[in-house]
Amino acid sequence: MQVKTLSRATIFVLFVVTAPTAGAQTIVFKDGFDLEQPLEPCTTFAELTNAMWTGGAVFEEGSCWQINEPLSVDNGLITVERGVTFQVAQDIAIEIDFGGSLKMTGTEVNPVRFGTVDNATRFQGIRFDQSSSPDNDWQHVVIDHGGSRGWSGAVYNTAALYLTVDSSLTMRDVAITGSGGYG
């Protein structure tokens, strides 16, 4: 299995983007000893395609991604590190199918974020379809403005996060906000 590593540094190389100017920094004590500082907010987004997602990938800390097409993984592990931001276009779905898994490890200071370009639109959401991998593990994740439409014809399944039968997901410190449906 080939794993692709995608990072903010990749954005700089591919798009020759300059780093944003440093703003005020807040320092938070982590585990009593290590200091964790907030990462710079996203000002430029690289486009994430299904081809980059398929077969597994690592999204390195602080990278910023625009999703304009449906994403689906049925083979491999998607790993998302702290502070990664995904900006998802209207009605776009992200699906983790049998054989695929999604591990997202944000922190209190630098969570993993899914949202939209503006608060007037919603993306369809994230769906686990028969994905029961123990790697489906989320910590400090924010899903904002998902749930634009249902995952089938039933009214009750309009949700920002949807798990089908035989799917499993461990979540700690996950916030689902602004959902168009049930969460």
Disulfide bonds with the S-S distance in Angstrom:
Cys42-Cys64 1.99
